Structures are given as structure tokens and as C-alpha cells.
Amino acid sequence: MKVLIINGSPRKEGNSALLIKEAIRVFEEAGVEVIRYDVGTKEIRGCIACGGCLKKGECVLGGDVPRLAKELASADGMLIASPVYYASPNGSLISLLDRLFMSANCDLRMKVGAAFAVARRAGTVASFDVLNKYFTINQMPVVSGRYWNNGFGRAPGEIREDEEGLQNARFVARNMVFLMRSVALGKEKYGLPESETVIKTPFVR
Ligand SMILES: Cc1cc2nc3c(=O)[nH]c(=O)nc-3n(C[C@H](O)[C@H](O)[C@H](O)COP(=O)(O)O)c2cc1C
């Protein structure tokens, strides 16, 4: 069992990192392998809509995205944590996720997903919604917790005082473990849901 964790924050020991740490403890106790990627201060270009990935099978802009796509292909679940910037996930993370999900040349069905947003005060629910949409467009079940997966703190470390936020991270991680195991059993017993050729109907023809 393997989970891919992406931390959008540029702050190594920031509040998103601490929330992730709480979840990692649960994964490790359960024997789940963790592949962690920190966006950090890397310069990550956004998707340029070149369509190159559709031909090559991976993002032609390269960087870490093709490697992460391979990790995602072999993962059972994905956890994303983001700082809130102007009521949205931070820009570098969005650039990475747009390219990762656009170019992921694998079957994402039933890989479970969970997202966290961390803020000083507001914008977590809007950011949570943005992040969950990468999952729900890809037949990835969203794993819930006991709130809308947020955490609060401004300066690095302040989230330690947000006991409820940290506890929720543990709830979510345990629910992820349960669902990843359940999906594995379900796949064995029933296989993945039947698929169809995808119909795309642009509004302007
Ligand atoms: C550019 C920028 C925009 C921010 N926008 C918001 C915001 O809209 N709402 C909020 O509550 N906090 C906002 N913050 C504060 C961060 O969300 C907060 O410091 C958070 O703990 C950062 O998480 P990190 O430590 O994981 O990087 C902003 C911070 C920066 C640098």
C-alpha cells in the first residue's frame, strides 16, 4: 500500500508540513509506504496547453512532473496539503497539479484522495474545494474526515495549537488507510467498475 503526499508550501517546516507529519505518523503505524514531495521553493511552470503530453505520454515540460506521474500510477492514494494564498491553494502547487493530472497517463480510478488547506484565518474551504476537484474529475473517491480538512496558523509552527485540525488529519489518514485497503479487497473480488469510451461534448461546436 502506497500513498503519494504533496506539500504545496514553500516553507519546509511550515504549517502544512506539520499537518502532513501528523498523517504520516498514522500511515507509518499502518505500514503504508509514503512517497513525499515538497514543492518548496522550486520554480514550477504552469501548463502551457501544448498537448505534448497527449502524444508523448508524459509532461513535455519535464522537471519533477513525469517522475511524480509514475509515483501516482503506482500509488493507492494521494494526499495534498496546501497553504492558502488569497483564498486559493498556492500558485506553484496549482501549476504542478495541473500538469501532473493533465499528463498522468494511468488509470486513476479508485485511487483515494484527500486534501488539506492551511490558513491564518480564511479561504480554507474554497481551497479545499479546488484541490478536491483534481480527484473528482478522475473517478478518485474523496476521503473525508471530521471537518472540511483545514488547519489554522500563520507563522510556521502555529498550527501546533490547532488541536482540532491536527486531530482531523489523523482521522483522515486512518480513513485513507481503511479505504485503500477496502479498495484493494474490492478490486480483487469485483474488479474495477466497467469503463466506457469517454464522451466529450464541448458547449461550442
Ligand atoms: C501570498 C500569501 C497569501 C496569503 N493569503 C491568505 C489568505 O487568503 N487567507 C489566510 O487566512 N491566510 C493567508 N496567508 C497566510 C498563510 O496561509 C499561512 O501563513 C499558512 O500558515 C501558510 O502555510 P505554510 O506554513 O504551510 O506555508 C497568505 C500567505 C501568503 C504568503
The ligand as an SDF file (V2000), in Angstrom:
LIG
                    3D

 31 33  0  0  0  0  0  0  0  0999 V2000
    0.8700   35.2880   -0.5760 C   0  0  0  0  0  0  0  0  0  0  0  0
    0.1340   34.8670    0.6690 C   0  0  0  0  0  0  0  0  0  0  0  0
   -1.2470   34.9300    0.6940 C   0  0  0  0  0  0  0  0  0  0  0  0
   -1.9380   34.5160    1.8260 C   0  0  0  0  0  0  0  0  0  0  0  0
   -3.3040   34.5330    1.7830 N   0  0  0  0  0  0  0  0  0  0  0  0
   -4.0080   34.1260    2.8650 C   0  0  0  0  0  0  0  0  0  0  0  0
   -5.4350   34.0900    2.8340 C   0  0  0  0  0  0  0  0  0  0  0  0
   -6.0900   34.3620    1.8200 O   0  0  0  0  0  0  0  0  0  0  0  0
   -6.0870   33.7240    3.9700 N   0  0  0  0  0  0  0  0  0  0  0  0
   -5.4160   33.3860    5.1260 C   0  0  0  0  0  0  0  0  0  0  0  0
   -6.0490   33.0880    6.1120 O   0  0  0  0  0  0  0  0  0  0  0  0
   -4.0530   33.3390    5.1590 N   0  0  0  0  0  0  0  0  0  0  0  0
   -3.3460   33.6900    4.0560 C   0  0  0  0  0  0  0  0  0  0  0  0
   -1.9650   33.6410    4.0870 N   0  0  0  0  0  0  0  0  0  0  0  0
   -1.2870   33.0670    5.2820 C   0  0  0  0  0  0  0  0  0  0  0  0
   -0.9270   31.5830    5.1020 C   0  0  0  0  0  0  0  0  0  0  0  0
   -1.9990   30.8380    4.6110 O   0  0  0  0  0  0  0  0  0  0  0  0
   -0.4810   30.9830    6.4380 C   0  0  0  0  0  0  0  0  0  0  0  0
    0.6920   31.6460    6.8810 O   0  0  0  0  0  0  0  0  0  0  0  0
   -0.2340   29.4990    6.3990 C   0  0  0  0  0  0  0  0  0  0  0  0
    0.0940   29.0410    7.6890 O   0  0  0  0  0  0  0  0  0  0  0  0
    0.8900   29.1240    5.4380 C   0  0  0  0  0  0  0  0  0  0  0  0
    1.0740   27.7110    5.4580 O   0  0  0  0  0  0  0  0  0  0  0  0
    2.5450   27.0610    5.4210 P   0  0  0  0  0  0  0  0  0  0  0  0
    3.1950   27.3600    6.7380 O   0  0  0  0  0  0  0  0  0  0  0  0
    2.2870   25.6030    5.2270 O   0  0  0  0  0  0  0  0  0  0  0  0
    3.2520   27.6660    4.2680 O   0  0  0  0  0  0  0  0  0  0  0  0
   -1.2270   34.0490    2.9720 C   0  0  0  0  0  0  0  0  0  0  0  0
    0.1590   33.9910    2.9310 C   0  0  0  0  0  0  0  0  0  0  0  0
    0.8500   34.4000    1.8070 C   0  0  0  0  0  0  0  0  0  0  0  0
    2.3480   34.3060    1.7740 C   0  0  0  0  0  0  0  0  0  0  0  0
  1  2  1  0
  2  3  1  0
  2 30  2  0
  3  4  2  0
  4  5  1  0
  4 28  1  0
  5  6  2  0
  6  7  1  0
  6 13  1  0
  7  8  2  0
  7  9  1  0
  9 10  1  0
 10 11  2  0
 10 12  1  0
 12 13  2  0
 13 14  1  0
 14 15  1  0
 14 28  1  0
 15 16  1  0
 16 17  1  0
 16 18  1  0
 18 19  1  0
 18 20  1  0
 20 21  1  0
 20 22  1  0
 22 23  1  0
 23 24  1  0
 24 25  2  0
 24 26  1  0
 24 27  1  0
 28 29  2  0
 29 30  1  0
 30 31  1  0
M  END
$$$$
